[in-house]
């Protein structure tokens, strides 16, 4: 089946079904993570950020704190 045909079938689905499909697709990509290309610029950026963290120029924040701050903003 062609990609355009697949897309036409997906468009027939209701939004909840499409969201579930997207989640399943992301999960399948995550399982094949070794096959997903990792661009050099991303490797460089991660290395740079890690070096900044190790040198004390950057700090980490707990995800639960960040999540709560975001929730508080939308209340």
PDB file of N, H, CA, C and O in Angstrom:
ATOM      1  N   UNK A   1       0.840  -1.172   0.000  1.00  0.00           N
ATOM      2  CA  UNK A   1       0.000   0.000   0.000  1.00  0.00           C
ATOM      3  C   UNK A   1       0.892   1.245   0.000  1.00  0.00           C
ATOM      4  O   UNK A   1       1.879   1.307   0.733  1.00  0.00           O
ATOM      5  N   UNK A   2       0.550   2.203  -0.799  1.00  0.00           N
ATOM      6  H   UNK A   2      -0.252   2.153  -1.395  1.00  0.00           H
ATOM      7  CA  UNK A   2       1.300   3.458  -0.905  1.00  0.00           C
ATOM      8  C   UNK A   2       1.069   4.319   0.341  1.00  0.00           C
ATOM      9  O   UNK A   2       0.043   4.205   1.012  1.00  0.00           O
ATOM     10  N   UNK A   3       2.040   5.174   0.630  1.00  0.00           N
ATOM     11  H   UNK A   3       2.873   5.267   0.085  1.00  0.00           H
ATOM     12  CA  UNK A   3       1.917   6.057   1.782  1.00  0.00           C
ATOM     13  C   UNK A   3       0.682   6.948   1.671  1.00  0.00           C
ATOM     14  O   UNK A   3      -0.005   7.176   2.667  1.00  0.00           O
ATOM     15  N   UNK A   4       0.396   7.450   0.485  1.00  0.00           N
ATOM     16  H   UNK A   4       0.954   7.266  -0.324  1.00  0.00           H
ATOM     17  CA  UNK A   4      -0.782   8.308   0.305  1.00  0.00           C
ATOM     18  C   UNK A   4      -2.073   7.533   0.583  1.00  0.00           C
ATOM     19  O   UNK A   4      -3.029   8.092   1.121  1.00  0.00           O
ATOM     20  N   UNK A   5      -2.103   6.262   0.220  1.00  0.00           N
ATOM     21  H   UNK A   5      -1.327   5.808  -0.217  1.00  0.00           H
ATOM     22  CA  UNK A   5      -3.285   5.437   0.501  1.00  0.00           C
ATOM     23  C   UNK A   5      -3.447   5.215   2.005  1.00  0.00           C
ATOM     24  O   UNK A   5      -4.555   5.263   2.540  1.00  0.00           O
ATOM     25  N   UNK A   6      -2.333   4.975   2.663  1.00  0.00           N
ATOM     26  H   UNK A   6      -1.434   4.936   2.228  1.00  0.00           H
ATOM     27  CA  UNK A   6      -2.361   4.790   4.115  1.00  0.00           C
ATOM     28  C   UNK A   6      -2.905   6.054   4.776  1.00  0.00           C
ATOM     29  O   UNK A   6      -3.744   5.989   5.674  1.00  0.00           O
ATOM     30  N   UNK A   7      -2.410   7.208   4.314  1.00  0.00           N
ATOM     31  H   UNK A   7      -1.729   7.261   3.584  1.00  0.00           H
ATOM     32  CA  UNK A   7      -2.852   8.472   4.890  1.00  0.00           C
ATOM     33  C   UNK A   7      -4.349   8.681   4.679  1.00  0.00           C
ATOM     34  O   UNK A   7      -5.036   9.167   5.577  1.00  0.00           O
ATOM     35  N   UNK A   8      -4.845   8.329   3.536  1.00  0.00           N
ATOM     36  H   UNK A   8      -4.287   7.934   2.807  1.00  0.00           H
ATOM     37  CA  UNK A   8      -6.281   8.465   3.266  1.00  0.00           C
ATOM     38  C   UNK A   8      -7.099   7.595   4.226  1.00  0.00           C
ATOM     39  O   UNK A   8      -8.160   8.010   4.692  1.00  0.00           O
ATOM     40  N   UNK A   9      -6.610   6.412   4.513  1.00  0.00           N
ATOM     41  H   UNK A   9      -5.748   6.075   4.135  1.00  0.00           H
ATOM     42  CA  UNK A   9      -7.296   5.528   5.465  1.00  0.00           C
ATOM     43  C   UNK A   9      -7.233   6.106   6.879  1.00  0.00           C
ATOM     44  O   UNK A   9      -8.208   6.043   7.627  1.00  0.00           O
ATOM     45  N   UNK A  10      -6.099   6.660   7.230  1.00  0.00           N
ATOM     46  H   UNK A  10      -5.306   6.711   6.622  1.00  0.00           H
ATOM     47  CA  UNK A  10      -5.936   7.257   8.558  1.00  0.00           C
ATOM     48  C   UNK A  10      -6.899   8.429   8.739  1.00  0.00           C
ATOM     49  O   UNK A  10      -7.478   8.602   9.812  1.00  0.00           O
ATOM     50  N   UNK A  11      -7.066   9.222   7.702  1.00  0.00           N
ATOM     51  H   UNK A  11      -6.596   9.081   6.831  1.00  0.00           H
ATOM     52  CA  UNK A  11      -7.973  10.368   7.780  1.00  0.00           C
ATOM     53  C   UNK A  11      -9.414   9.956   8.044  1.00  0.00           C
ATOM     54  O   UNK A  11     -10.200  10.765   8.538  1.00  0.00           O
ATOM     55  N   UNK A  12      -9.772   8.732   7.732  1.00  0.00           N
ATOM     56  H   UNK A  12      -9.133   8.076   7.331  1.00  0.00           H
ATOM     57  CA  UNK A  12     -11.126   8.228   7.975  1.00  0.00           C
ATOM     58  C   UNK A  12     -11.351   7.885   9.450  1.00  0.00           C
ATOM     59  O   UNK A  12     -12.492   7.736   9.888  1.00  0.00           O
ATOM     60  N   UNK A  13     -10.275   7.763  10.205  1.00  0.00           N
ATOM     61  H   UNK A  13      -9.348   7.885   9.850  1.00  0.00           H
ATOM     62  CA  UNK A  13     -10.375   7.395  11.613  1.00  0.00           C
ATOM     63  C   UNK A  13     -10.811   8.599  12.433  1.00  0.00           C
ATOM     64  O   UNK A  13     -10.583   9.745  12.043  1.00  0.00           O
ATOM     65  N   UNK A  14     -11.445   8.327  13.584  1.00  0.00           N
ATOM     66  H   UNK A  14     -11.629   7.396  13.901  1.00  0.00           H
ATOM     67  CA  UNK A  14     -11.797   9.446  14.461  1.00  0.00           C
ATOM     68  C   UNK A  14     -10.532   9.910  15.192  1.00  0.00           C
ATOM     69  O   UNK A  14      -9.540   9.183  15.233  1.00  0.00           O
ATOM     70  N   UNK A  15     -10.563  11.119  15.768  1.00  0.00           N
ATOM     71  H   UNK A  15     -11.369  11.710  15.735  1.00  0.00           H
ATOM     72  CA  UNK A  15      -9.355  11.678  16.392  1.00  0.00           C
ATOM     73  C   UNK A  15      -8.733  10.798  17.477  1.00  0.00           C
ATOM     74  O   UNK A  15      -7.509  10.712  17.571  1.00  0.00           O
ATOM     75  N   UNK A  16      -9.550  10.153  18.287  1.00  0.00           N
ATOM     76  H   UNK A  16     -10.545  10.223  18.210  1.00  0.00           H
ATOM     77  CA  UNK A  16      -9.004   9.285  19.343  1.00  0.00           C
ATOM     78  C   UNK A  16      -8.239   8.114  18.732  1.00  0.00           C
ATOM     79  O   UNK A  16      -7.159   7.758  19.204  1.00  0.00           O
ATOM     80  N   UNK A  17      -8.792   7.528  17.699  1.00  0.00           N
ATOM     81  H   UNK A  17      -9.670   7.817  17.316  1.00  0.00           H
ATOM     82  CA  UNK A  17      -8.107   6.414  17.024  1.00  0.00           C
ATOM     83  C   UNK A  17      -6.788   6.888  16.419  1.00  0.00           C
ATOM     84  O   UNK A  17      -5.782   6.183  16.493  1.00  0.00           O
ATOM     85  N   UNK A  18      -6.789   8.074  15.825  1.00  0.00           N
ATOM     86  H   UNK A  18      -7.607   8.647  15.765  1.00  0.00           H
ATOM     87  CA  UNK A  18      -5.559   8.598  15.231  1.00  0.00           C
ATOM     88  C   UNK A  18      -4.505   8.874  16.290  1.00  0.00           C
ATOM     89  O   UNK A  18      -3.326   8.588  16.082  1.00  0.00           O
ATOM     90  N   UNK A  19      -4.923   9.430  17.432  1.00  0.00           N
ATOM     91  H   UNK A  19      -5.880   9.662  17.601  1.00  0.00           H
ATOM     92  CA  UNK A  19      -3.967   9.667  18.521  1.00  0.00           C
ATOM     93  C   UNK A  19      -3.382   8.359  19.029  1.00  0.00           C
ATOM     94  O   UNK A  19      -2.183   8.270  19.291  1.00  0.00           O
ATOM     95  N   UNK A  20      -4.224   7.348  19.167  1.00  0.00           N
ATOM     96  H   UNK A  20      -5.199   7.420  18.954  1.00  0.00           H
ATOM     97  CA  UNK A  20      -3.720   6.036  19.594  1.00  0.00           C
ATOM     98  C   UNK A  20      -2.742   5.467  18.579  1.00  0.00           C
ATOM     99  O   UNK A  20      -1.735   4.863  18.948  1.00  0.00           O
ATOM    100  N   UNK A  21      -3.037   5.660  17.304  1.00  0.00           N
ATOM    101  H   UNK A  21      -3.855   6.151  17.004  1.00  0.00           H
ATOM    102  CA  UNK A  21      -2.134   5.189  16.252  1.00  0.00           C
ATOM    103  C   UNK A  21      -0.795   5.906  16.318  1.00  0.00           C
ATOM    104  O   UNK A  21       0.260   5.288  16.177  1.00  0.00           O
ATOM    105  N   UNK A  22      -0.846   7.210  16.532  1.00  0.00           N
ATOM    106  H   UNK A  22      -1.704   7.712  16.646  1.00  0.00           H
ATOM    107  CA  UNK A  22       0.398   7.986  16.649  1.00  0.00           C
ATOM    108  C   UNK A  22       1.238   7.449  17.808  1.00  0.00           C
ATOM    109  O   UNK A  22       2.451   7.282  17.677  1.00  0.00           O
ATOM    110  N   UNK A  23       0.588   7.181  18.940  1.00  0.00           N
ATOM    111  H   UNK A  23      -0.397   7.316  19.046  1.00  0.00           H
ATOM    112  CA  UNK A  23       1.309   6.643  20.091  1.00  0.00           C
ATOM    113  C   UNK A  23       1.948   5.297  19.753  1.00  0.00           C
ATOM    114  O   UNK A  23       3.097   5.043  20.115  1.00  0.00           O
ATOM    115  N   UNK A  24       1.213   4.451  19.069  1.00  0.00           N
ATOM    116  H   UNK A  24       0.280   4.658  18.774  1.00  0.00           H
ATOM    117  CA  UNK A  24       1.758   3.153  18.673  1.00  0.00           C
ATOM    118  C   UNK A  24       2.941   3.309  17.723  1.00  0.00           C
ATOM    119  O   UNK A  24       3.919   2.567  17.816  1.00  0.00           O
ATOM    120  N   UNK A  25       2.852   4.267  16.816  1.00  0.00           N
ATOM    121  H   UNK A  25       2.057   4.870  16.740  1.00  0.00           H
ATOM    122  CA  UNK A  25       3.962   4.513  15.875  1.00  0.00           C
ATOM    123  C   UNK A  25       5.186   4.994  16.639  1.00  0.00           C
ATOM    124  O   UNK A  25       6.290   4.502  16.405  1.00  0.00           O
ATOM    125  N   UNK A  26       5.008   5.967  17.567  1.00  0.00           N
ATOM    126  H   UNK A  26       4.111   6.367  17.757  1.00  0.00           H
ATOM    127  CA  UNK A  26       6.144   6.461  18.360  1.00  0.00           C
ATOM    128  C   UNK A  26       6.764   5.334  19.174  1.00  0.00           C
ATOM    129  O   UNK A  26       7.986   5.213  19.256  1.00  0.00           O
ATOM    130  N   UNK A  27       5.908   4.509  19.775  1.00  0.00           N
ATOM    131  H   UNK A  27       4.915   4.608  19.708  1.00  0.00           H
ATOM    132  CA  UNK A  27       6.428   3.386  20.563  1.00  0.00           C
ATOM    133  C   UNK A  27       7.247   2.432  19.697  1.00  0.00           C
ATOM    134  O   UNK A  27       8.281   1.924  20.131  1.00  0.00           O
ATOM    135  N   UNK A  28       6.782   2.192  18.478  1.00  0.00           N
ATOM    136  H   UNK A  28       5.942   2.605  18.126  1.00  0.00           H
ATOM    137  CA  UNK A  28       7.528   1.283  17.595  1.00  0.00           C
ATOM    138  C   UNK A  28       8.864   1.903  17.183  1.00  0.00           C
ATOM    139  O   UNK A  28       9.855   1.189  17.031  1.00  0.00           O
ATOM    140  N   UNK A  29       8.896   3.211  17.003  1.00  0.00           N
ATOM    141  H   UNK A  29       8.090   3.790  17.127  1.00  0.00           H
ATOM    142  CA  UNK A  29      10.162   3.889  16.678  1.00  0.00           C
ATOM    143  C   UNK A  29      11.116   3.797  17.860  1.00  0.00           C
ATOM    144  O   UNK A  29      12.309   3.555  17.678  1.00  0.00           O
ATOM    145  N   UNK A  30      10.598   3.988  19.069  1.00  0.00           N
ATOM    146  H   UNK A  30       9.628   4.184  19.216  1.00  0.00           H
ATOM    147  CA  UNK A  30      11.437   3.910  20.267  1.00  0.00           C
ATOM    148  C   UNK A  30      12.059   2.525  20.418  1.00  0.00           C
ATOM    149  O   UNK A  30      13.193   2.401  20.879  1.00  0.00           O
ATOM    150  N   UNK A  31      11.334   1.504  20.038  1.00  0.00           N
ATOM    151  H   UNK A  31      10.412   1.605  19.663  1.00  0.00           H
ATOM    152  CA  UNK A  31      11.864   0.139  20.130  1.00  0.00           C
ATOM    153  C   UNK A  31      13.006  -0.082  19.146  1.00  0.00           C
ATOM    154  O   UNK A  31      13.886  -0.908  19.390  1.00  0.00           O
ATOM    155  N   UNK A  32      12.997   0.646  18.044  1.00  0.00           N
ATOM    156  H   UNK A  32      12.282   1.317  17.847  1.00  0.00           H
ATOM    157  CA  UNK A  32      14.036   0.520  17.025  1.00  0.00           C
ATOM    158  C   UNK A  32      15.050   1.649  17.109  1.00  0.00           C
ATOM    159  O   UNK A  32      15.641   2.030  16.099  1.00  0.00           O
ATOM    160  N   UNK A  33      15.256   2.191  18.312  1.00  0.00           N
ATOM    161  H   UNK A  33      14.776   1.882  19.133  1.00  0.00           H
ATOM    162  CA  UNK A  33      16.070   3.395  18.471  1.00  0.00           C
ATOM    163  C   UNK A  33      17.486   3.268  17.911  1.00  0.00           C
ATOM    164  O   UNK A  33      18.081   4.272  17.519  1.00  0.00           O
ATOM    165  N   UNK A  34      18.022   2.083  17.867  1.00  0.00           N
ATOM    166  H   UNK A  34      17.539   1.267  18.186  1.00  0.00           H
ATOM    167  CA  UNK A  34      19.370   1.914  17.322  1.00  0.00           C
ATOM    168  C   UNK A  34      19.398   2.227  15.828  1.00  0.00           C
ATOM    169  O   UNK A  34      20.451   2.545  15.275  1.00  0.00           O
ATOM    170  N   UNK A  35      18.247   2.137  15.183  1.00  0.00           N
ATOM    171  H   UNK A  35      17.391   1.878  15.632  1.00  0.00           H
ATOM    172  CA  UNK A  35      18.179   2.369  13.750  1.00  0.00           C
ATOM    173  C   UNK A  35      17.813   3.818  13.397  1.00  0.00           C
ATOM    174  O   UNK A  35      17.876   4.210  12.232  1.00  0.00           O
ATOM    175  N   UNK A  36      17.430   4.610  14.409  1.00  0.00           N
ATOM    176  H   UNK A  36      17.379   4.291  15.355  1.00  0.00           H
ATOM    177  CA  UNK A  36      17.062   5.997  14.165  1.00  0.00           C
ATOM    178  C   UNK A  36      18.340   6.826  14.057  1.00  0.00           C
ATOM    179  O   UNK A  36      19.191   6.772  14.946  1.00  0.00           O
ATOM    180  N   UNK A  37      18.479   7.589  12.979  1.00  0.00           N
ATOM    181  H   UNK A  37      17.788   7.633  12.257  1.00  0.00           H
ATOM    182  CA  UNK A  37      19.693   8.389  12.830  1.00  0.00           C
ATOM    183  C   UNK A  37      19.811   9.446  13.926  1.00  0.00           C
ATOM    184  O   UNK A  37      18.818  10.057  14.322  1.00  0.00           O
ATOM    185  N   UNK A  38      20.996   9.649  14.394  1.00  0.00           N
ATOM    186  H   UNK A  38      21.803   9.153  14.072  1.00  0.00           H
ATOM    187  CA  UNK A  38      21.292  10.619  15.440  1.00  0.00           C
ATOM    188  C   UNK A  38      22.265  11.624  14.839  1.00  0.00           C
ATOM    189  O   UNK A  38      23.465  11.357  14.777  1.00  0.00           O
ATOM    190  N   UNK A  39      21.767  12.774  14.397  1.00  0.00           N
ATOM    191  H   UNK A  39      20.792  12.990  14.447  1.00  0.00           H
ATOM    192  CA  UNK A  39      22.617  13.733  13.684  1.00  0.00           C
ATOM    193  C   UNK A  39      23.812  14.202  14.509  1.00  0.00           C
ATOM    194  O   UNK A  39      23.755  14.272  15.737  1.00  0.00           O
ATOM    195  N   UNK A  40      24.864  14.513  13.820  1.00  0.00           N
ATOM    196  H   UNK A  40      24.911  14.457  12.823  1.00  0.00           H
ATOM    197  CA  UNK A  40      26.096  14.968  14.477  1.00  0.00           C
ATOM    198  C   UNK A  40      25.862  16.231  15.299  1.00  0.00           C
ATOM    199  O   UNK A  40      26.433  16.380  16.380  1.00  0.00           O
ATOM    200  N   UNK A  41      25.024  17.146  14.795  1.00  0.00           N
ATOM    201  H   UNK A  41      24.560  17.025  13.918  1.00  0.00           H
ATOM    202  CA  UNK A  41      24.783  18.388  15.531  1.00  0.00           C
ATOM    203  C   UNK A  41      24.113  18.104  16.880  1.00  0.00           C
ATOM    204  O   UNK A  41      24.361  18.817  17.852  1.00  0.00           O
ATOM    205  N   UNK A  42      23.262  17.064  16.948  1.00  0.00           N
ATOM    206  H   UNK A  42      23.061  16.485  16.158  1.00  0.00           H
ATOM    207  CA  UNK A  42      22.637  16.718  18.221  1.00  0.00           C
ATOM    208  C   UNK A  42      23.666  16.126  19.175  1.00  0.00           C
ATOM    209  O   UNK A  42      23.657  16.432  20.368  1.00  0.00           O
ATOM    210  N   UNK A  43      24.536  15.296  18.666  1.00  0.00           N
ATOM    211  H   UNK A  43      24.543  15.048  17.698  1.00  0.00           H
ATOM    212  CA  UNK A  43      25.596  14.734  19.508  1.00  0.00           C
ATOM    213  C   UNK A  43      26.456  15.857  20.078  1.00  0.00           C
ATOM    214  O   UNK A  43      26.801  15.847  21.260  1.00  0.00           O
ATOM    215  N   UNK A  44      26.799  16.823  19.231  1.00  0.00           N
ATOM    216  H   UNK A  44      26.519  16.831  18.271  1.00  0.00           H
ATOM    217  CA  UNK A  44      27.619  17.952  19.674  1.00  0.00           C
ATOM    218  C   UNK A  44      26.901  18.783  20.732  1.00  0.00           C
ATOM    219  O   UNK A  44      27.510  19.206  21.715  1.00  0.00           O
ATOM    220  N   UNK A  45      25.613  19.014  20.530  1.00  0.00           N
ATOM    221  H   UNK A  45      25.118  18.671  19.732  1.00  0.00           H
ATOM    222  CA  UNK A  45      24.836  19.796  21.487  1.00  0.00           C
ATOM    223  C   UNK A  45      24.750  19.089  22.837  1.00  0.00           C
ATOM    224  O   UNK A  45      24.919  19.719  23.881  1.00  0.00           O
ATOM    225  N   UNK A  46      24.490  17.789  22.817  1.00  0.00           N
ATOM    226  H   UNK A  46      24.353  17.278  21.968  1.00  0.00           H
ATOM    227  CA  UNK A  46      24.437  17.027  24.064  1.00  0.00           C
ATOM    228  C   UNK A  46      25.782  17.029  24.785  1.00  0.00           C
ATOM    229  O   UNK A  46      25.847  17.162  26.007  1.00  0.00           O
ATOM    230  N   UNK A  47      26.844  16.880  24.011  1.00  0.00           N
ATOM    231  H   UNK A  47      26.791  16.772  23.018  1.00  0.00           H
ATOM    232  CA  UNK A  47      28.185  16.903  24.607  1.00  0.00           C
ATOM    233  C   UNK A  47      28.457  18.257  25.245  1.00  0.00           C
ATOM    234  O   UNK A  47      28.991  18.330  26.352  1.00  0.00           O
ATOM    235  N   UNK A  48      28.091  19.331  24.546  1.00  0.00           N
ATOM    236  H   UNK A  48      27.657  19.271  23.647  1.00  0.00           H
ATOM    237  CA  UNK A  48      28.292  20.681  25.056  1.00  0.00           C
ATOM    238  C   UNK A  48      27.512  20.902  26.349  1.00  0.00           C
ATOM    239  O   UNK A  48      28.047  21.442  27.318  1.00  0.00           O
ATOM    240  N   UNK A  49      26.268  20.491  26.360  1.00  0.00           N
ATOM    241  H   UNK A  49      25.834  20.052  25.573  1.00  0.00           H
ATOM    242  CA  UNK A  49      25.441  20.668  27.556  1.00  0.00           C
ATOM    243  C   UNK A  49      25.967  19.846  28.726  1.00  0.00           C
ATOM    244  O   UNK A  49      25.948  20.300  29.870  1.00  0.00           O
ATOM    245  N   UNK A  50      26.433  18.641  28.436  1.00  0.00           N
ATOM    246  H   UNK A  50      26.448  18.272  27.507  1.00  0.00           H
ATOM    247  CA  UNK A  50      26.979  17.799  29.497  1.00  0.00           C
ATOM    248  C   UNK A  50      28.251  18.429  30.072  1.00  0.00           C
ATOM    249  O   UNK A  50      28.452  18.428  31.286  1.00  0.00           O
ATOM    250  N   UNK A  51      29.099  18.961  29.209  1.00  0.00           N
ATOM    251  H   UNK A  51      28.936  18.962  28.223  1.00  0.00           H
ATOM    252  CA  UNK A  51      30.318  19.634  29.669  1.00  0.00           C
ATOM    253  C   UNK A  51      29.977  20.850  30.530  1.00  0.00           C
ATOM    254  O   UNK A  51      30.630  21.099  31.544  1.00  0.00           O
ATOM    255  N   UNK A  52      28.947  21.611  30.123  1.00  0.00           N
ATOM    256  H   UNK A  52      28.416  21.409  29.300  1.00  0.00           H
ATOM    257  CA  UNK A  52      28.518  22.765  30.920  1.00  0.00           C
ATOM    258  C   UNK A  52      28.009  22.313  32.289  1.00  0.00           C
ATOM    259  O   UNK A  52      28.282  22.957  33.301  1.00  0.00           O
ATOM    260  N   UNK A  53      27.280  21.220  32.313  1.00  0.00           N
ATOM    261  H   UNK A  53      27.059  20.696  31.490  1.00  0.00           H
ATOM    262  CA  UNK A  53      26.782  20.686  33.568  1.00  0.00           C
ATOM    263  C   UNK A  53      27.939  20.258  34.473  1.00  0.00           C
ATOM    264  O   UNK A  53      27.963  20.595  35.657  1.00  0.00           O
ATOM    265  N   UNK A  54      28.894  19.517  33.915  1.00  0.00           N
ATOM    266  H   UNK A  54      28.875  19.244  32.954  1.00  0.00           H
ATOM    267  CA  UNK A  54      30.029  19.043  34.707  1.00  0.00           C
ATOM    268  C   UNK A  54      30.846  20.198  35.266  1.00  0.00           C
ATOM    269  O   UNK A  54      31.385  20.097  36.369  1.00  0.00           O
ATOM    270  N   UNK A  55      30.943  21.293  34.520  1.00  0.00           N
ATOM    271  H   UNK A  55      30.505  21.375  33.624  1.00  0.00           H
ATOM    272  CA  UNK A  55      31.746  22.428  34.977  1.00  0.00           C
ATOM    273  C   UNK A  55      30.966  23.359  35.911  1.00  0.00           C
ATOM    274  O   UNK A  55      31.515  24.345  36.402  1.00  0.00           O
ATOM    275  N   UNK A  56      29.689  23.049  36.157  1.00  0.00           N
ATOM    276  H   UNK A  56      29.243  22.248  35.759  1.00  0.00           H
ATOM    277  CA  UNK A  56      28.889  23.862  37.067  1.00  0.00           C
ATOM    278  C   UNK A  56      28.211  25.049  36.404  1.00  0.00           C
ATOM    279  O   UNK A  56      27.579  25.857  37.084  1.00  0.00           O
ATOM    280  N   UNK A  57      28.332  25.166  35.096  1.00  0.00           N
ATOM    281  H   UNK A  57      28.845  24.509  34.544  1.00  0.00           H
ATOM    282  CA  UNK A  57      27.731  26.292  34.382  1.00  0.00           C
ATOM    283  C   UNK A  57      26.239  26.055  34.117  1.00  0.00           C
ATOM    284  O   UNK A  57      25.527  26.978  33.723  1.00  0.00           O
ATOM    285  N   UNK A  58      25.776  24.850  34.328  1.00  0.00           N
ATOM    286  H   UNK A  58      26.354  24.100  34.648  1.00  0.00           H
ATOM    287  CA  UNK A  58      24.383  24.514  34.066  1.00  0.00           C
ATOM    288  C   UNK A  58      23.912  23.566  35.157  1.00  0.00           C
ATOM    289  O   UNK A  58      24.645  22.668  35.571  1.00  0.00           O
ATOM    290  N   UNK A  59      22.685  23.771  35.621  1.00  0.00           N
ATOM    291  H   UNK A  59      22.089  24.501  35.285  1.00  0.00           H
ATOM    292  CA  UNK A  59      22.169  22.896  36.673  1.00  0.00           C
ATOM    293  C   UNK A  59      20.994  22.090  36.149  1.00  0.00           C
ATOM    294  O   UNK A  59      20.395  22.415  35.124  1.00  0.00           O
ATOM    295  N   UNK A  60      20.686  21.041  36.876  1.00  0.00           N
ATOM    296  H   UNK A  60      21.173  20.777  37.709  1.00  0.00           H
ATOM    297  CA  UNK A  60      19.566  20.182  36.517  1.00  0.00           C
ATOM    298  C   UNK A  60      18.356  20.552  37.362  1.00  0.00           C
ATOM    299  O   UNK A  60      18.492  21.070  38.470  1.00  0.00           O
ATOM    300  N   UNK A  61      17.182  20.283  36.829  1.00  0.00           N
ATOM    301  H   UNK A  61      17.072  19.862  35.929  1.00  0.00           H
ATOM    302  CA  UNK A  61      15.942  20.537  37.549  1.00  0.00           C
ATOM    303  C   UNK A  61      15.123  19.256  37.556  1.00  0.00           C
ATOM    304  O   UNK A  61      15.065  18.530  36.564  1.00  0.00           O
ATOM    305  N   UNK A  62      14.499  18.996  38.683  1.00  0.00           N
ATOM    306  H   UNK A  62      14.546  19.585  39.489  1.00  0.00           H
ATOM    307  CA  UNK A  62      13.675  17.808  38.808  1.00  0.00           C
ATOM    308  C   UNK A  62      12.438  17.947  37.916  1.00  0.00           C
ATOM    309  O   UNK A  62      11.776  18.985  37.908  1.00  0.00           O
ATOM    310  N   UNK A  63      12.140  16.886  37.169  1.00  0.00           N
ATOM    311  H   UNK A  63      12.677  16.043  37.175  1.00  0.00           H
ATOM    312  CA  UNK A  63      11.021  16.938  36.230  1.00  0.00           C
ATOM    313  C   UNK A  63       9.695  17.203  36.943  1.00  0.00           C
ATOM    314  O   UNK A  63       8.843  17.911  36.407  1.00  0.00           O
ATOM    315  N   UNK A  64       9.509  16.656  38.123  1.00  0.00           N
ATOM    316  H   UNK A  64      10.201  16.080  38.559  1.00  0.00           H
ATOM    317  CA  UNK A  64       8.241  16.880  38.816  1.00  0.00           C
ATOM    318  C   UNK A  64       8.047  18.357  39.159  1.00  0.00           C
ATOM    319  O   UNK A  64       6.926  18.863  39.106  1.00  0.00           O
ATOM    320  N   UNK A  65       9.130  19.049  39.508  1.00  0.00           N
ATOM    321  H   UNK A  65      10.040  18.638  39.550  1.00  0.00           H
ATOM    322  CA  UNK A  65       9.044  20.490  39.780  1.00  0.00           C
ATOM    323  C   UNK A  65       8.685  21.265  38.518  1.00  0.00           C
ATOM    324  O   UNK A  65       7.826  22.146  38.549  1.00  0.00           O
ATOM    325  N   UNK A  66       9.336  20.939  37.422  1.00  0.00           N
ATOM    326  H   UNK A  66      10.033  20.223  37.397  1.00  0.00           H
ATOM    327  CA  UNK A  66       9.059  21.603  36.146  1.00  0.00           C
ATOM    328  C   UNK A  66       7.615  21.349  35.729  1.00  0.00           C
ATOM    329  O   UNK A  66       6.911  22.262  35.297  1.00  0.00           O
ATOM    330  N   UNK A  67       7.190  20.115  35.863  1.00  0.00           N
ATOM    331  H   UNK A  67       7.762  19.373  36.214  1.00  0.00           H
ATOM    332  CA  UNK A  67       5.826  19.739  35.501  1.00  0.00           C
ATOM    333  C   UNK A  67       4.820  20.555  36.315  1.00  0.00           C
ATOM    334  O   UNK A  67       3.846  21.069  35.765  1.00  0.00           O
ATOM    335  N   UNK A  68       5.056  20.673  37.620  1.00  0.00           N
ATOM    336  H   UNK A  68       5.847  20.256  38.066  1.00  0.00           H
ATOM    337  CA  UNK A  68       4.143  21.423  38.479  1.00  0.00           C
ATOM    338  C   UNK A  68       4.120  22.900  38.102  1.00  0.00           C
ATOM    339  O   UNK A  68       3.052  23.512  38.090  1.00  0.00           O
ATOM    340  N   UNK A  69       5.270  23.480  37.797  1.00  0.00           N
ATOM    341  H   UNK A  69       6.137  22.983  37.807  1.00  0.00           H
ATOM    342  CA  UNK A  69       5.320  24.888  37.386  1.00  0.00           C
ATOM    343  C   UNK A  69       4.530  25.102  36.100  1.00  0.00           C
ATOM    344  O   UNK A  69       3.827  26.103  35.964  1.00  0.00           O
ATOM    345  N   UNK A  70       4.638  24.184  35.173  1.00  0.00           N
ATOM    346  H   UNK A  70       5.210  23.371  35.284  1.00  0.00           H
ATOM    347  CA  UNK A  70       3.870  24.300  33.933  1.00  0.00           C
ATOM    348  C   UNK A  70       2.372  24.182  34.205  1.00  0.00           C
ATOM    349  O   UNK A  70       1.570  24.926  33.640  1.00  0.00           O
ATOM    350  N   UNK A  71       2.009  23.259  35.060  1.00  0.00           N
ATOM    351  H   UNK A  71       2.660  22.655  35.519  1.00  0.00           H
ATOM    352  CA  UNK A  71       0.588  23.106  35.407  1.00  0.00           C
ATOM    353  C   UNK A  71       0.056  24.374  36.084  1.00  0.00           C
ATOM    354  O   UNK A  71      -1.063  24.808  35.812  1.00  0.00           O
ATOM    355  N   UNK A  72       0.863  24.960  36.962  1.00  0.00           N
ATOM    356  H   UNK A  72       1.772  24.608  37.183  1.00  0.00           H
ATOM    357  CA  UNK A  72       0.449  26.175  37.651  1.00  0.00           C
ATOM    358  C   UNK A  72       0.230  27.328  36.683  1.00  0.00           C
ATOM    359  O   UNK A  72      -0.646  28.164  36.904  1.00  0.00           O
ATOM    360  N   UNK A  73       1.011  27.380  35.621  1.00  0.00           N
ATOM    361  H   UNK A  73       1.723  26.701  35.442  1.00  0.00           H
ATOM    362  CA  UNK A  73       0.881  28.452  34.635  1.00  0.00           C
ATOM    363  C   UNK A  73      -0.432  28.389  33.872  1.00  0.00           C
ATOM    364  O   UNK A  73      -0.975  29.426  33.490  1.00  0.00           O
ATOM    365  N   UNK A  74      -0.947  27.193  33.646  1.00  0.00           N
ATOM    366  H   UNK A  74      -0.507  26.351  33.957  1.00  0.00           H
ATOM    367  CA  UNK A  74      -2.164  27.055  32.842  1.00  0.00           C
ATOM    368  C   UNK A  74      -3.439  27.032  33.666  1.00  0.00           C
ATOM    369  O   UNK A  74      -4.533  26.932  33.110  1.00  0.00           O
ATOM    370  N   UNK A  75      -3.317  27.121  34.971  1.00  0.00           N
ATOM    371  H   UNK A  75      -2.428  27.202  35.423  1.00  0.00           H
ATOM    372  CA  UNK A  75      -4.507  27.141  35.841  1.00  0.00           C
ATOM    373  C   UNK A  75      -5.195  28.481  35.774  1.00  0.00           C
ATOM    374  O   UNK A  75      -6.212  28.687  36.437  1.00  0.00           O
TER     375      UNK A  75
END
